[in-house]
Amino acid sequence: MAPRRDFYESLGVSRGASQDEIQRAYRKLARTYHPDVNKDPAAEERFKEVSEAYDVLSDPETRRKYDAFGPDFRQVPDGVDPDTWARAQQAGARGGAGGGPRPRRGAQGQQVWSAEDLDIDLDDLFGGMFGGMGGGRGGRRGWGPIAGADQEAEITLTVEEAYNGGRRTITITGPDGPRALEVAIPPGVTDGQRIRLAGQGGQGTSGAAAGDLYLVVRLAPHPRYRVQGRDISVDLPLTPWEAALGASVAIMTPGGEAKVRVPEGSSSGRRLRLKGRGLPNPKGSPGDLYTEVRIMVPKKLTDEERRLFQELAAVSTFDPRREGRQR
């Protein structure tokens, strides 16, 4: 069997990488090798390798154990000194050299060493720290439970889904293959907010609790709405006479239809605020909705429209270019 690839090497980061660097590296690789995106048969195995590396390195405690004990970190009980563990490994290596003791063959043909084979007193070597986990020489020793690591994935929502909330079934692909999860989306989630799914992260060992899965919300680009935090902006198309005379105009928002009062003399670019019509906030004040005036003219004028515009042009003294120079 080929040696397992170093987790840092799998993610393409240094051993001193920050948690943010590890997360960015994982996201980039996950987008490249996710089976839903990459149909290369080798991509799924690479994705599993990347996911396992991230599961370990994204959790500070698990990462410390991996840094201390290497690929065997899952076999090491809590509280073991790294130097002590290294002595045990070195002693095992010495036992297999030259004319020293030989390993037995296990049920599957693998090499099996015992403390007697290596002439090691494990109680003396580990200072008796496993007294509650087995007897002395020849006794069975457990390795103790290890809690599962927290995991992170992204979920893309429309502005309407973020506004109204609801339920969504998503598929998460991990080391054990794809699995479907039903997610409750709270109303008013914002871009970058995390939704926690308790117990849906990495699996623990020996009955230990599983980690949590955190879904990072990403809002998809929308053809009408622009979102910043909880505030929403939308264009407000107006006729020239609505902008000049003022009007009450209906406009669609993620929460339904709303009325906008347009003051007379409104020019393109003017922003009108509808308080509290942005994304809701279960823990505080909702965001606001801003409409931005865009004056539209007919692409093709009727004869009567043309006559009226010509009459207006003849009697009006308004010059927007002069107005701009005077500011």
HUMOUR-V339996 format. One record per backbone hydrogen bond with DSSP energy under -0.5 kcal/mol. NH is the residue of the N-H (numbers start at 1). CO is the residue of the C=O. If there is no record, write none. Layout:
{{NH;CO} {NH;CO}}
//
This chain:
{{10;6} {11;7} {12;8} {13;8} {17;14} {22;18} {23;19} {24;20} {25;21} {26;22} {27;23} {28;24} {29;25} {30;26} {31;27} {32;28} {33;29} {34;30} {37;34} {38;34} {39;37} {43;40} {44;40} {45;41} {46;42} {47;43} {48;44} {49;45} {50;46} {51;47} {52;48} {53;49} {54;50} {55;51} {56;52} {57;53} {58;54} {59;56} {60;58} {63;59} {64;60} {65;61} {66;62} {67;63} {68;64} {69;65} {70;66} {72;69} {73;70} {75;72} {76;73} {77;75} {80;77} {85;81} {86;82} {87;83} {88;84} {89;85} {90;86} {91;87} {92;88} {93;89} {94;90} {95;91} {96;92} {96;93} {97;94} {100;97} {104;112} {106;110} {109;106} {112;104} {118;114} {119;115} {119;116} {120;115} {122;120} {125;121} {126;122} {128;123} {129;126} {131;128} {133;130} {134;131} {139;136} {142;133} {146;205} {148;209} {151;212} {153;214} {155;216} {157;218} {162;158} {163;159} {164;160} {165;161} {166;185} {168;183} {170;168} {170;181} {172;170} {172;179} {174;172} {174;177} {177;174} {179;172} {181;170} {183;168} {183;181} {185;166} {185;183} {186;184} {188;162} {189;162} {189;186} {192;217} {193;190} {195;215} {196;194} {197;213} {198;196} {200;197} {201;211} {202;149} {204;208} {205;146} {208;205} {211;202} {213;197} {214;151} {214;212} {215;195} {215;213} {216;153} {216;214} {217;193} {217;215} {218;155} {220;157} {220;218} {222;225} {226;233} {228;231} {231;228} {232;288} {233;226} {234;290} {236;292} {237;235} {238;294} {240;296} {243;239} {244;240} {245;241} {246;242} {247;262} {249;247} {249;260} {251;258} {253;256} {256;253} {258;251} {260;249} {262;247} {262;260} {263;261} {265;243} {266;243} {266;263} {269;293} {270;267} {272;291} {274;289} {275;273} {277;274} {278;287} {279;230} {284;281} {287;279} {289;274} {290;232} {291;272} {292;234} {293;270} {293;291} {294;236} {296;238} {306;302} {307;303} {308;304} {309;305} {310;306} {311;307} {312;308} {313;309} {314;310} {315;311} {316;312} {323;319} {324;320} {325;321} {326;322} {327;324}}
//
